[in-house]
Amino acid sequence: MKAADGEECSDVRGAAAAEEPGVSRHRQTPMKPTWTLLEEAAQMKTEGNAFYRERNIRSAIGRYHRALLILRGLDSDVMASVKDFGPETPALMPEQEALLRNTQVDCYNNLAACLLQKDSVDHARVQEYSLRVLQWRPGNVKALYRAGVATLEMGDAQTAKQYLIQACREQPNDANVRKHLQRAEEKLNWELQKEKAMYRGMFSPSSKNSSVEGVKQTNGAGEGV
C-alpha cells in the first residue's frame, strides 16, 4: 500500500454541501428505493475512480461529490439534525448502513488524496476530510497518513507524530509514512533545541549581568531627580 497514492482525489469545499461548477446537482427523488440510491452513489464513486486513473481530476471530483450528495440524504447522523424540516427517512438495514459508510469513507479518502497532489495544497481541508474518515474508521491507514501529513504542514508536529505512529504500526514498511514520521520527529527535535537555546540565553551569566546593570542605571537616573 502506498499511503499517498490510490484511486483518489478532490478539490471541493464541503464535499457534502455544494457541487463543482459545471456538474449538475443530483436531485434525490423520495420515491427512489434506498438500495437504488446507495447503488447510484457507489456507481458515482466507481466512475470517479476511473476518471482519476485517467488523471481527469475535474470529472473525478464531480463524481465523488455527487456520491456524497446522494448519501447525505440517507445518513441518519446528518438527517437527525434536520428531521423537523422534512420527511423522516426510514432506518437503514445493517447491510445498507455498511455500504453507505464504506462509500463515504472511500470518497472522503479520495478527496483528501487529490488535494495533496495539487501544487497549492489546502492542508486544512485535507485534515478535515481525513478526520471525517477517522470518525468512522479509527484505524484507516490512508486517513491516518494524510491527517499526519496535513497536521504536520499546519505546524502541529506533536499531533502529526501521533497520527503517523499509528499509520506506521499498521504499515511498518510504507516508505511515505516513515518519511513523514521522520520529518515530524526532526521538527519536534528542532523545536526542543530551540526552546533549550532560548532558556540558556535567558539564564546565562551575561544575561544576568545585563539585567543588574540595567537596574543600576535605572536607580542612578532616579537619584538625580
Accessible surface in RSA format (square Angstrom, percent):
REM  Atomic radii and reference values for relative SASA: ProtOr
REM  Chains: A
REM  Algorithm: Lee & Richards
REM  Probe-radius: 1.40
REM  Slices: 20
REM RES _ NUM      All-atoms   Total-Side   Main-Chain    Non-polar    All polar
REM                ABS   REL    ABS   REL    ABS   REL    ABS   REL    ABS   REL
RES MET A   1    99.92  51.7  32.13  21.3  67.79 161.4  45.93  39.0  53.99  71.5
RES LYS A   2   135.93  66.3 127.61  78.3   8.32  19.8  76.39  68.8  59.54  63.4
RES ALA A   3     0.00   0.0   0.00   0.0   0.00   0.0   0.00   0.0   0.00   0.0
RES ALA A   4    30.19  27.8  23.20  35.8   6.99  15.9  23.33  32.9   6.86  18.2
RES ASP A   5    65.93  46.2  63.49  63.2   2.44   5.8  25.26  59.5  40.67  40.6
RES GLY A   6    36.04  44.4   0.00   N/A  36.04  44.4  25.07  68.8  10.97  24.6
RES GLU A   7    75.93  43.6  72.45  54.8   3.48   8.3  24.24  46.9  51.68  42.2
RES GLU A   8     3.46   2.0   3.46   2.6   0.00   0.0   2.88   5.6   0.58   0.5
RES CYS A   9     0.00   0.0   0.00   0.0   0.00   0.0   0.00   0.0   0.00   0.0
RES SER A  10     0.00   0.0   0.00   0.0   0.00   0.0   0.00   0.0   0.00   0.0
RES ASP A  11    61.68  43.2  50.84  50.6  10.84  25.6   2.46   5.8  59.22  59.1
RES VAL A  12     8.20   5.4   2.68   2.4   5.52  13.3   6.23   5.4   1.97   5.3
RES ARG A  13   171.07  71.8 155.83  79.4  15.24  36.3  69.99  95.7 101.08  61.3
RES GLY A  14    16.00  19.7   0.00   N/A  16.00  19.7  15.43  42.3   0.57   1.3
RES ALA A  15     0.00   0.0   0.00   0.0   0.00   0.0   0.00   0.0   0.00   0.0
RES ALA A  16    16.21  14.9  15.34  23.7   0.88   2.0  15.37  21.6   0.84   2.2
RES ALA A  17    67.16  61.7  46.80  72.2  20.35  46.3  51.39  72.4  15.77  41.8
RES ALA A  18    52.18  48.0  49.22  76.0   2.97   6.7  49.22  69.3   2.97   7.9
RES GLU A  19    27.74  15.9   6.88   5.2  20.86  49.7   7.19  13.9  20.55  16.8
RES GLU A  20    29.09  16.7  25.69  19.4   3.40   8.1   1.99   3.9  27.10  22.1
RES PRO A  21    96.29  70.2  85.02  77.5  11.26  40.9  96.26  79.5   0.03   0.2
RES GLY A  22    83.94 103.5   0.00   N/A  83.94 103.5  38.14 104.7  45.80 102.6
RES VAL A  23    32.08  21.1  18.54  16.8  13.54  32.6  22.19  19.3   9.88  26.8
RES SER A  24    84.77  71.6  68.33  91.2  16.45  37.9  55.39 117.9  29.39  41.2
RES ARG A  25   119.80  50.3  99.14  50.5  20.66  49.2  35.21  48.1  84.59  51.3
RES HIS A  26    36.75  20.1  22.12  15.4  14.62  37.4  20.58  21.2  16.17  18.8
RES ARG A  27   189.35  79.5 169.68  86.5  19.68  46.8  67.66  92.5 121.69  73.8
RES GLN A  28    62.05  34.7  37.24  27.2  24.81  59.1  20.41  43.4  41.64  31.6
RES THR A  29    59.53  42.3  56.87  57.7   2.66   6.3  34.24  46.0  25.28  38.2
RES PRO A  30   125.09  91.2  85.67  78.1  39.43 143.3 100.45  82.9  24.64 153.1
RES MET A  31   167.30  86.6 144.83  95.9  22.47  53.5 115.95  98.6  51.35  68.0
RES LYS A  32    67.76  33.1  57.46  35.3  10.30  24.5  39.87  35.9  27.89  29.7
RES PRO A  33    85.19  62.1  74.24  67.7  10.95  39.8  85.19  70.3   0.00   0.0
RES THR A  34    26.93  19.2  20.92  21.2   6.01  14.3   6.10   8.2  20.83  31.5
RES TRP A  35    96.20  38.6  95.61  46.3   0.60   1.4  85.38  45.5  10.82  17.6
RES THR A  36    49.51  35.2  48.99  49.7   0.52   1.3  29.39  39.5  20.12  30.4
RES LEU A  37    10.37   5.8  10.37   7.4   0.00   0.0  10.37   7.3   0.00   0.0
RES LEU A  38     0.72   0.4   0.34   0.2   0.38   1.0   0.34   0.2   0.38   1.0
RES GLU A  39   105.60  60.6  99.62  75.4   5.98  14.2  37.67  72.9  67.93  55.5
RES GLU A  40    44.48  25.5  41.05  31.1   3.44   8.2  30.70  59.4  13.78  11.3
RES ALA A  41     0.00   0.0   0.00   0.0   0.00   0.0   0.00   0.0   0.00   0.0
RES ALA A  42    26.14  24.0  25.83  39.9   0.30   0.7  26.06  36.7   0.08   0.2
RES GLN A  43    91.41  51.1  89.36  65.3   2.05   4.9  32.38  68.9  59.04  44.8
RES MET A  44    26.00  13.5  26.00  17.2   0.00   0.0  25.62  21.8   0.38   0.5
RES LYS A  45    39.33  19.2  39.33  24.1   0.00   0.0   6.06   5.5  33.27  35.4
RES THR A  46    71.79  51.1  71.61  72.6   0.18   0.4  51.74  69.5  20.04  30.3
RES GLU A  47    50.23  28.8  47.10  35.6   3.13   7.5  22.63  43.8  27.60  22.5
RES GLY A  48     0.00   0.0   0.00   N/A   0.00   0.0   0.00   0.0   0.00   0.0
RES ASN A  49    18.55  12.8  18.55  17.9   0.00   0.0   1.71   4.1  16.84  16.3
RES ALA A  50    36.62  33.7  35.26  54.4   1.36   3.1  35.95  50.6   0.67   1.8
RES PHE A  51    50.00  25.0  49.91  30.9   0.10   0.3  49.95  30.3   0.05   0.1
RES TYR A  52     5.90   2.8   5.90   3.4   0.00   0.0   4.40   3.3   1.51   1.9
RES ARG A  53   136.19  57.2 110.49  56.3  25.70  61.2  56.96  77.9  79.22  48.0
RES GLU A  54   122.90  70.6  92.38  69.9  30.52  72.7  43.92  84.9  78.98  64.5
RES ARG A  55   156.70  65.8 137.65  70.2  19.05  45.4  60.33  82.4  96.37  58.4
RES ASN A  56    58.24  40.2  51.55  49.8   6.69  16.1  16.26  39.1  41.98  40.6
RES ILE A  57    53.98  30.7  50.60  37.7   3.39   8.2  50.60  36.4   3.39   9.2
RES ARG A  58   127.54  53.5 123.40  62.9   4.13   9.8  62.17  85.0  65.36  39.6
RES SER A  59    32.14  27.2  26.78  35.7   5.37  12.4   6.37  13.6  25.77  36.1
RES ALA A  60     0.00   0.0   0.00   0.0   0.00   0.0   0.00   0.0   0.00   0.0
RES ILE A  61     6.94   3.9   6.94   5.2   0.00   0.0   6.94   5.0   0.00   0.0
RES GLY A  62     0.00   0.0   0.00   N/A   0.00   0.0   0.00   0.0   0.00   0.0
RES ARG A  63    55.70  23.4  55.70  28.4   0.00   0.0   0.00   0.0  55.70  33.8
RES TYR A  64     0.00   0.0   0.00   0.0   0.00   0.0   0.00   0.0   0.00   0.0
RES HIS A  65     0.08   0.0   0.08   0.1   0.00   0.0   0.08   0.1   0.00   0.0
RES ARG A  66    51.33  21.6  51.33  26.2   0.00   0.0   0.00   0.0  51.33  31.1
RES ALA A  67     0.00   0.0   0.00   0.0   0.00   0.0   0.00   0.0   0.00   0.0
RES LEU A  68     4.23   2.4   1.94   1.4   2.28   5.7   1.94   1.4   2.28   6.1
RES LEU A  69    17.45   9.7  12.29   8.8   5.17  13.0  12.46   8.7   5.00  13.4
RES ILE A  70     0.40   0.2   0.30   0.2   0.10   0.2   0.40   0.3   0.00   0.0
RES LEU A  71     0.41   0.2   0.41   0.3   0.00   0.0   0.41   0.3   0.00   0.0
RES ARG A  72   101.89  42.8  99.35  50.6   2.54   6.0  18.61  25.4  83.28  50.5
RES GLY A  73    16.86  20.8   0.00   N/A  16.86  20.8  13.09  35.9   3.77   8.4
RES LEU A  74    16.26   9.1  12.07   8.6   4.18  10.5  12.53   8.8   3.72  10.0
RES ASP A  75     4.35   3.0   3.71   3.7   0.64   1.5   0.64   1.5   3.71   3.7
RES SER A  76    62.52  52.8  55.77  74.4   6.75  15.6  45.05  95.9  17.47  24.5
RES ASP A  77    96.04  67.3  74.42  74.1  21.62  51.1  29.97  70.5  66.07  65.9
RES VAL A  78    42.08  27.7  36.89  33.4   5.19  12.5  42.08  36.6   0.00   0.0
RES MET A  79    45.88  23.8  45.11  29.9   0.77   1.8  40.04  34.0   5.84   7.7
RES ALA A  80    61.26  56.3  46.48  71.7  14.78  33.6  52.24  73.6   9.02  23.9
RES SER A  81    88.70  75.0  54.92  73.3  33.78  77.8  53.28 113.5  35.43  49.6
RES VAL A  82    59.83  39.4  57.88  52.4   1.95   4.7  58.08  50.5   1.75   4.7
RES LYS A  83   133.70  65.2 117.92  72.4  15.78  37.6  65.12  58.6  68.58  73.1
RES ASP A  84   123.13  86.3  87.85  87.4  35.28  83.4  28.01  65.9  95.12  94.9
RES PHE A  85   175.11  87.6 136.23  84.4  38.87 101.2 145.17  88.0  29.94  85.7
RES GLY A  86    39.09  48.2   0.00   N/A  39.09  48.2  26.37  72.4  12.72  28.5
RES PRO A  87   118.24  86.2  99.92  91.1  18.32  66.6 112.13  92.6   6.11  38.0
RES GLU A  88   153.09  87.9 123.37  93.3  29.72  70.8  40.54  78.4 112.56  91.9
RES THR A  89    47.50  33.8  33.78  34.2  13.73  32.7  25.87  34.8  21.63  32.7
RES PRO A  90   101.70  74.1  84.40  76.9  17.30  62.9  96.55  79.7   5.15  32.0
RES ALA A  91   100.73  92.6  65.50 101.1  35.23  80.1  75.18 105.9  25.56  67.7
RES LEU A  92    31.50  17.5   6.00   4.3  25.50  64.1   6.24   4.4  25.25  68.0
RES MET A  93    92.63  48.0  89.55  59.3   3.08   7.3  53.48  45.5  39.15  51.9
RES PRO A  94   110.15  80.3  98.23  89.5  11.92  43.3 105.27  86.9   4.88  30.3
RES GLU A  95   109.44  62.8 100.16  75.8   9.28  22.1  55.24 106.8  54.20  44.3
RES GLN A  96    11.99   6.7  11.99   8.8   0.00   0.0   0.00   0.0  11.99   9.1
RES GLU A  97    56.26  32.3  56.26  42.6   0.00   0.0  37.26  72.1  19.00  15.5
RES ALA A  98    49.73  45.7  43.27  66.8   6.45  14.7  49.08  69.1   0.65   1.7
RES LEU A  99    52.44  29.2  49.62  35.5   2.83   7.1  51.68  36.3   0.77   2.1
RES LEU A 100     0.44   0.2   0.44   0.3   0.00   0.0   0.44   0.3   0.00   0.0
RES ARG A 101    25.34  10.6  25.34  12.9   0.00   0.0  11.35  15.5  13.99   8.5
RES ASN A 102    70.74  48.8  69.10  66.8   1.64   4.0  18.60  44.8  52.15  50.4
RES THR A 103     2.95   2.1   2.40   2.4   0.54   1.3   0.29   0.4   2.66   4.0
RES GLN A 104     9.74   5.4   9.74   7.1   0.00   0.0   0.00   0.0   9.74   7.4
RES VAL A 105     8.74   5.7   8.74   7.9   0.00   0.0   8.74   7.6   0.00   0.0
RES ASP A 106    51.23  35.9  49.79  49.6   1.44   3.4   8.86  20.8  42.37  42.3
RES CYS A 107     0.00   0.0   0.00   0.0   0.00   0.0   0.00   0.0   0.00   0.0
RES TYR A 108     7.03   3.3   7.03   4.0   0.00   0.0   1.56   1.2   5.47   6.7
RES ASN A 109     6.74   4.7   6.74   6.5   0.00   0.0   2.40   5.8   4.35   4.2
RES ASN A 110     7.34   5.1   7.34   7.1   0.00   0.0   0.00   0.0   7.34   7.1
RES LEU A 111     0.00   0.0   0.00   0.0   0.00   0.0   0.00   0.0   0.00   0.0
RES ALA A 112     0.00   0.0   0.00   0.0   0.00   0.0   0.00   0.0   0.00   0.0
RES ALA A 113     1.38   1.3   0.69   1.1   0.69   1.6   1.10   1.6   0.28   0.7
RES CYS A 114     2.69   2.0   2.55   2.8   0.14   0.3   0.00   0.0   2.69   2.9
RES LEU A 115     3.96   2.2   3.96   2.8   0.00   0.0   3.96   2.8   0.00   0.0
RES LEU A 116    41.09  22.9  21.54  15.4  19.55  49.1  21.55  15.1  19.54  52.6
RES GLN A 117    87.86  49.1  54.78  40.0  33.08  78.8  39.78  84.7  48.08  36.5
RES LYS A 118    84.39  41.2  71.14  43.7  13.24  31.5  36.00  32.4  48.39  51.5
RES ASP A 119   159.45 111.7 118.42 117.9  41.02  97.0  42.27  99.5 117.18 116.9
RES SER A 120    93.69  79.2  79.40 106.0  14.29  32.9  47.03 100.2  46.65  65.4
RES VAL A 121    38.69  25.5  16.60  15.0  22.09  53.2  17.07  14.8  21.62  58.7
RES ASP A 122    46.96  32.9  38.33  38.2   8.63  20.4  27.90  65.7  19.06  19.0
RES HIS A 123    46.01  25.1  42.66  29.7   3.35   8.6  24.45  25.2  21.56  25.1
RES ALA A 124    55.98  51.5  49.02  75.6   6.96  15.8  49.42  69.6   6.56  17.4
RES ARG A 125    39.26  16.5  37.78  19.3   1.47   3.5   3.66   5.0  35.60  21.6
RES VAL A 126     0.00   0.0   0.00   0.0   0.00   0.0   0.00   0.0   0.00   0.0
RES GLN A 127    39.26  22.0  39.26  28.7   0.00   0.0   0.17   0.4  39.09  29.7
RES GLU A 128    57.02  32.7  49.94  37.8   7.08  16.8  33.90  65.6  23.12  18.9
RES TYR A 129     0.00   0.0   0.00   0.0   0.00   0.0   0.00   0.0   0.00   0.0
RES SER A 130     0.00   0.0   0.00   0.0   0.00   0.0   0.00   0.0   0.00   0.0
RES LEU A 131    62.13  34.6  60.56  43.3   1.56   3.9  60.56  42.5   1.56   4.2
RES ARG A 132    65.41  27.5  65.09  33.2   0.32   0.8  20.08  27.4  45.33  27.5
RES VAL A 133     0.00   0.0   0.00   0.0   0.00   0.0   0.00   0.0   0.00   0.0
RES LEU A 134    20.72  11.5  14.21  10.2   6.51  16.4  14.59  10.2   6.13  16.5
RES GLN A 135   140.80  78.7 105.36  77.0  35.43  84.4  38.94  82.9 101.86  77.3
RES TRP A 136    59.98  24.1  40.10  19.4  19.88  46.7  37.86  20.2  22.12  35.9
RES ARG A 137    79.74  33.5  77.42  39.5   2.32   5.5  36.80  50.3  42.94  26.0
RES PRO A 138    93.17  67.9  87.68  79.9   5.49  19.9  88.93  73.4   4.24  26.3
RES GLY A 139    45.50  56.1   0.00   N/A  45.50  56.1  30.56  83.9  14.95  33.5
RES ASN A 140    35.74  24.6  26.75  25.9   8.99  21.6   8.16  19.6  27.58  26.7
RES VAL A 141    22.82  15.0  18.87  17.1   3.95   9.5  18.87  16.4   3.95  10.7
RES LYS A 142    61.60  30.1  61.22  37.6   0.38   0.9  25.34  22.8  36.26  38.6
RES ALA A 143     0.00   0.0   0.00   0.0   0.00   0.0   0.00   0.0   0.00   0.0
RES LEU A 144     4.20   2.3   4.20   3.0   0.00   0.0   4.20   2.9   0.00   0.0
RES TYR A 145     7.26   3.4   7.26   4.1   0.00   0.0   0.22   0.2   7.04   8.7
RES ARG A 146     0.14   0.1   0.14   0.1   0.00   0.0   0.00   0.0   0.14   0.1
RES ALA A 147     0.00   0.0   0.00   0.0   0.00   0.0   0.00   0.0   0.00   0.0
RES GLY A 148     0.00   0.0   0.00   N/A   0.00   0.0   0.00   0.0   0.00   0.0
RES VAL A 149    11.36   7.5  11.36  10.3   0.00   0.0  11.36   9.9   0.00   0.0
RES ALA A 150     0.00   0.0   0.00   0.0   0.00   0.0   0.00   0.0   0.00   0.0
RES THR A 151     3.26   2.3   3.26   3.3   0.00   0.0   3.26   4.4   0.00   0.0
RES LEU A 152     7.53   4.2   2.75   2.0   4.78  12.0   2.75   1.9   4.78  12.9
RES GLU A 153    78.04  44.8  46.46  35.2  31.57  75.2   7.55  14.6  70.49  57.6
RES MET A 154    96.00  49.7  56.75  37.6  39.25  93.4  65.72  55.9  30.28  40.1
RES GLY A 155    41.86  51.6   0.00   N/A  41.86  51.6  24.10  66.1  17.76  39.8
RES ASP A 156    63.08  44.2  57.56  57.3   5.52  13.0  26.67  62.8  36.40  36.3
RES ALA A 157     2.40   2.2   0.04   0.1   2.36   5.4   0.04   0.1   2.36   6.2
RES GLN A 158    91.69  51.3  90.85  66.4   0.84   2.0  50.08 106.6  41.61  31.6
RES THR A 159    50.72  36.1  48.75  49.4   1.97   4.7  29.96  40.2  20.75  31.4
RES ALA A 160     0.00   0.0   0.00   0.0   0.00   0.0   0.00   0.0   0.00   0.0
RES LYS A 161    53.07  25.9  53.07  32.6   0.00   0.0   7.40   6.7  45.66  48.6
RES GLN A 162    82.43  46.1  81.50  59.6   0.93   2.2  34.91  74.3  47.52  36.0
RES TYR A 163    39.37  18.4  39.37  22.4   0.00   0.0  18.66  14.0  20.71  25.5
RES LEU A 164     0.00   0.0   0.00   0.0   0.00   0.0   0.00   0.0   0.00   0.0
RES ILE A 165    43.10  24.5  42.57  31.7   0.53   1.3  42.93  30.9   0.17   0.5
RES GLN A 166    70.50  39.4  68.61  50.1   1.89   4.5  17.41  37.1  53.09  40.3
RES ALA A 167     0.00   0.0   0.00   0.0   0.00   0.0   0.00   0.0   0.00   0.0
RES CYS A 168    17.34  13.1  16.31  18.2   1.03   2.4   4.29  10.9  13.05  14.1
RES ARG A 169   179.20  75.2 148.51  75.7  30.69  73.1  61.25  83.7 117.95  71.5
RES GLU A 170   100.81  57.9  79.57  60.2  21.24  50.6   6.35  12.3  94.46  77.1
RES GLN A 171    56.69  31.7  56.43  41.2   0.26   0.6   0.26   0.6  56.43  42.8
RES PRO A 172    70.15  51.1  67.96  62.0   2.19   8.0  67.96  56.1   2.19  13.6
RES ASN A 173   141.64  97.7 114.39 110.5  27.24  65.6  36.01  86.7 105.62 102.1
RES ASP A 174    10.87   7.6   3.05   3.0   7.82  18.5   8.54  20.1   2.34   2.3
RES ALA A 175    78.88  72.5  66.07 102.0  12.81  29.1  70.68  99.5   8.19  21.7
RES ASN A 176    36.57  25.2  35.90  34.7   0.68   1.6   0.41   1.0  36.16  34.9
RES VAL A 177     0.00   0.0   0.00   0.0   0.00   0.0   0.00   0.0   0.00   0.0
RES ARG A 178   130.06  54.6 125.39  63.9   4.67  11.1  30.56  41.8  99.50  60.3
RES LYS A 179   112.28  54.8 106.30  65.2   5.98  14.2  65.44  58.9  46.84  49.9
RES HIS A 180    20.87  11.4  20.87  14.5   0.00   0.0   6.89   7.1  13.98  16.3
RES LEU A 181    24.50  13.6  24.50  17.5   0.00   0.0  24.50  17.2   0.00   0.0
RES GLN A 182   103.02  57.6 102.12  74.6   0.89   2.1  24.84  52.9  78.18  59.3
RES ARG A 183    90.84  38.1  86.27  44.0   4.57  10.9  37.22  50.9  53.62  32.5
RES ALA A 184     0.00   0.0   0.00   0.0   0.00   0.0   0.00   0.0   0.00   0.0
RES GLU A 185    73.53  42.2  68.38  51.7   5.15  12.3  20.82  40.3  52.71  43.0
RES GLU A 186    96.75  55.5  89.28  67.5   7.46  17.8  43.99  85.1  52.76  43.1
RES LYS A 187    64.49  31.5  57.65  35.4   6.84  16.3  28.73  25.9  35.75  38.1
RES LEU A 188    38.48  21.4  33.76  24.2   4.72  11.9  34.06  23.9   4.41  11.9
RES ASN A 189    83.56  57.6  79.41  76.7   4.14  10.0  19.36  46.6  64.20  62.0
RES TRP A 190   143.62  57.6 140.29  67.9   3.33   7.8 113.76  60.7  29.86  48.4
RES GLU A 191    61.63  35.4  56.43  42.7   5.20  12.4  27.57  53.3  34.06  27.8
RES LEU A 192    84.73  47.2  81.69  58.4   3.04   7.6  84.17  59.1   0.57   1.5
RES GLN A 193    81.93  45.8  79.80  58.3   2.13   5.1  34.94  74.4  46.99  35.6
RES LYS A 194   126.50  61.7 118.26  72.6   8.24  19.6  78.71  70.8  47.79  50.9
RES GLU A 195    84.06  48.3  80.35  60.8   3.70   8.8  22.45  43.4  61.60  50.3
RES LYS A 196    95.99  46.8  92.26  56.6   3.73   8.9  53.50  48.2  42.48  45.3
RES ALA A 197    47.99  44.1  38.71  59.7   9.29  21.1  39.66  55.9   8.33  22.1
RES MET A 198   104.25  54.0  91.72  60.7  12.53  29.8  61.87  52.6  42.38  56.2
RES TYR A 199   101.73  47.5 100.66  57.3   1.07   2.8  60.56  45.5  41.17  50.8
RES ARG A 200   151.42  63.6 141.46  72.1   9.96  23.7  78.94 107.9  72.48  43.9
RES GLY A 201    42.35  52.2   0.00   N/A  42.35  52.2  34.25  94.0   8.10  18.1
RES MET A 202   104.48  54.1  85.22  56.4  19.26  45.9  82.12  69.8  22.36  29.6
RES PHE A 203   127.10  63.6 114.73  71.1  12.38  32.2 115.42  70.0  11.69  33.4
RES SER A 204    30.87  26.1  26.17  34.9   4.69  10.8  26.91  57.3   3.96   5.5
RES PRO A 205   103.14  75.2 100.92  92.0   2.22   8.1 103.10  85.1   0.04   0.2
RES SER A 206    75.94  64.2  69.50  92.7   6.44  14.8  51.41 109.5  24.53  34.4
RES SER A 207    33.93  28.7  26.40  35.2   7.53  17.3  13.10  27.9  20.83  29.2
RES LYS A 208   121.85  59.4 117.45  72.1   4.40  10.5  66.16  59.5  55.70  59.3
RES ASN A 209    94.50  65.2  93.20  90.1   1.30   3.1  23.29  56.1  71.20  68.8
RES SER A 210    76.05  64.3  61.12  81.6  14.92  34.4  38.03  81.0  38.01  53.3
RES SER A 211    69.82  59.0  56.81  75.8  13.02  30.0  40.89  87.1  28.93  40.5
RES VAL A 212    76.33  50.2  74.50  67.4   1.83   4.4  76.33  66.3   0.00   0.0
RES GLU A 213    86.25  49.5  86.25  65.3   0.00   0.0  34.59  66.9  51.66  42.2
RES GLY A 214    31.93  39.4   0.00   N/A  31.93  39.4  30.18  82.8   1.75   3.9
RES VAL A 215    89.80  59.1  86.42  78.2   3.38   8.1  89.17  77.5   0.63   1.7
RES LYS A 216   125.52  61.2 116.67  71.6   8.85  21.1  72.34  65.1  53.18  56.7
RES GLN A 217   128.61  71.9 114.56  83.7  14.06  33.5  44.99  95.8  83.62  63.4
RES THR A 218    97.03  69.0  87.19  88.4   9.83  23.4  68.36  91.8  28.67  43.3
RES ASN A 219    84.51  58.3  77.15  74.6   7.36  17.7  22.49  54.1  62.02  59.9
RES GLY A 220    39.33  48.5   0.00   N/A  39.33  48.5  28.01  76.9  11.32  25.4
RES ALA A 221    72.39  66.6  51.44  79.4  20.96  47.7  64.18  90.4   8.21  21.7
RES GLY A 222    46.31  57.1   0.00   N/A  46.31  57.1  32.65  89.6  13.66  30.6
RES GLU A 223   148.99  85.5 114.25  86.4  34.74  82.7  53.16 102.8  95.83  78.2
RES GLY A 224    72.18  89.0   0.00   N/A  72.18  89.0  38.51 105.7  33.67  75.4
RES VAL A 225   166.16 109.3 107.77  97.6  58.39 140.7 133.83 116.3  32.33  87.7
END  Absolute sums over single chains surface
CHAIN  1 A    12964.1      10789.0       2175.1       7048.2       5915.9
END  Absolute sums over all chains
TOTAL         12964.1      10789.0       2175.1       7048.2       5915.9
